[in-house]
Amino acid sequence: MLTEEIKTIKQLGFVLDTNRCIGCGACVNACQLNNRLPSLLTWRSIRTIEEREPEGIRKFYLSIACNHCANPECLRVCPNSAYAKRRDGIVTHIPAKCTGCKSCVSSCPFNVPKIHPLSGKASKCQLCHERIDQGLSPYCVKACPTGALRLIEIHALPSDKLIRLTAPLPGLRLTNPSVYYLTPRRVKLEGQK
């Protein structure tokens, strides 16, 4: 658990409408380009989900990045205090304090921190906090052509319409990630009445 010193005023987080996401990767490309990441490093990815059902296969996409958890494991385990949690809930990484020990990489249940191939230090989505401080959307949200990806105040969400598809249940209870998904609709398949 985090110490009492870290108290957020609010918790910003992502909501993805799985019914609107077309898996185009515009969010991934915008993140990569605007954060000047080398080609071998991505902070956001698209996961394709296929579920077998009696009526056939249901397919949808998940746009995935750092979950900016309420109780970030990366912050808890870092021996160099290279992570910080802002009062708006954004979890940031401080490269100047990072030694590349990989404690955060091995402890994150969502496999989010990655070792930068050039610096040898951990890196992850910073939720474009400089843009948020200016009242702008993160690059990934701005780039989404269907409006499927949004950044909102998590505590204001109606929880009955949301699901979490980010990781196995133990990781969810431990870290309390700030990413939610609108439940994918059941799609009528060919031949269905």
N, C-alpha and C positions, 0 to 999 in steps of 0.2 A: 504494500500500500504506500501511497505517496505521503509525504510529511504534511502536517497541518499548514505549513507555510504556503503551499500552492493552492490558492483559491481562485477559481475562475468566476468572473462576473457572468459570463455566458459561455456557451459551448458551440462554436461554429462547426459545421460538418457538412458532408455531401449527402444529397439525396439523388438517386438515379431512378428515373421512371423507365423500367425495363420494357414497357410497352412502346416507348418512343425511341429508345436506343437502337440504332441500325448497325452498330458495330463498325462504323466507317473509319474510326481511328483518328478523327480530326482532333480530339482532345489529347491523344498521345503525341501527335505531331506538333501541336501548339506548345505543349509542355517541353518537348525535346528542343524545339527551335528557340523558344523564348528564354529558356534557362541555359542555353548554349551547352547542352550535354553532348558528350562524344557519342558516336553511333553505337557503341557497345553498352551504353548506360541509359536506362529508361526509368523514370519515376512513376509513370502511369502505363497501364497495359489494358488490353481488352481480353476478357475471358469469354469463350463461347460455352454456353450451358445447353446440353440436350438432355431432356428428361423423357424416359419411356413411360407411356401411359397406356391404358387399355385401348384408347382411341388412336394411338399412334405416338409420334415423337413431338414434343414441344421444345422449341429452340428459342433462346434469347441470349442477350449479351450483357456482360457486366463490365463497366469501366472502373478500374481498380487503381488506387494509389495509396498513400499513407492514410490511415484512418484517424489520425490526430486524436488518439484515445484519451478518454477521461483519466485513465490510470496507465500512462505509457510505460511499458516494460523497458523500452530503450532508455528512457530517462532514469529509471530505477537502477538498472545494472551498469550504466556507464561509469567507470572508475575515474574519469577525468571531468565530469560535469559538462560534457560536450552537448548536452540536450537541455532545453528549457521549455517551459510551458507558459505561454502568455496568458493574460487575464481573459482573453477572448477564446481560449481553449486551443489555440494553434500550438502544435509541438514543433519547435525549431531545432535545427542542428547547428552547432557553432564549430565550423571547421578548424579554427585556430586552436581549439582545445582538444581536438581529436588526434589520437595517436595511431588510429587504424588497428586497434586491438581486436576488433570484430565481436566484442561482447554484445553489442546491440544487434548485429547481424544474426547471431546464433540464438538470441533470446526472443526476438519478435515473432509472435505466433503467426504473423501475416507475411513474413519474408519481405518486409518493406525496405529497411536500410540495405544499401548495396555499397560495395567498395568501389570508389571511383578509380577507373583504370589508370589515370594519369597521376593523381595525388596519393593514391594508396590509403585514403581516408574514407570514412563512411560518408554517405550522402543520401538524401531523401527529399521528398516533396516538402517544400516549406510553405505550402498553401498560398504562394504568391503574396506573402504578408505585406510586402511593400505596396502592392496594388490595393490590397484591402485597406491599408492605412490611408490611401488616397480616395477611398470610396469606390474603387473599381472591382470588377469581378476577376477571379483567377483566370489565367490564360485558357485553361481547359474548359471552364464554364463558358467563357466568351466564344470559344471556337465551336461549341456544339451546335450543329446546324438544325437539330430538331428540338432543342431546349430540354433534352432529356436529363442533362446533368445540371444540378443547381447547388448553390452554397446557401445554407440557411442556418438560423438559430435552432439547434436541435431540440431544446426544451419546449419550443413552440409547436412541435409536430404532433399531429393526432396519431398516437402509437398504434391504434387499431388498424390502420391502413398500411403499416410498414412491416417489413421483414428484414432480417439480417442474413446475408449470404456470404459473409466475408471470411469465415474460418470455422473450424470445429468449435463446438460449444464451450469447452474449457477456456479457450482463448477469449471468447466473448465475455465470460464472467470475470475473468482476471483483469482484462484491460478496458472493457467497456468502450468499444470503438465508436466513433462519431460518424458512421456511414450507414445509411439505410437505403432500402430499395422498395419501390412500389411494387406490389405483387404482380407478377406477369399474368395476364389474362389467359384463360384457356382458349385455344384457337380451334375452330371447327376445321377438321381435316377433310380432304376430299372423300366423298361417299357418306359423310355423316348427315344425319337428319336433324 
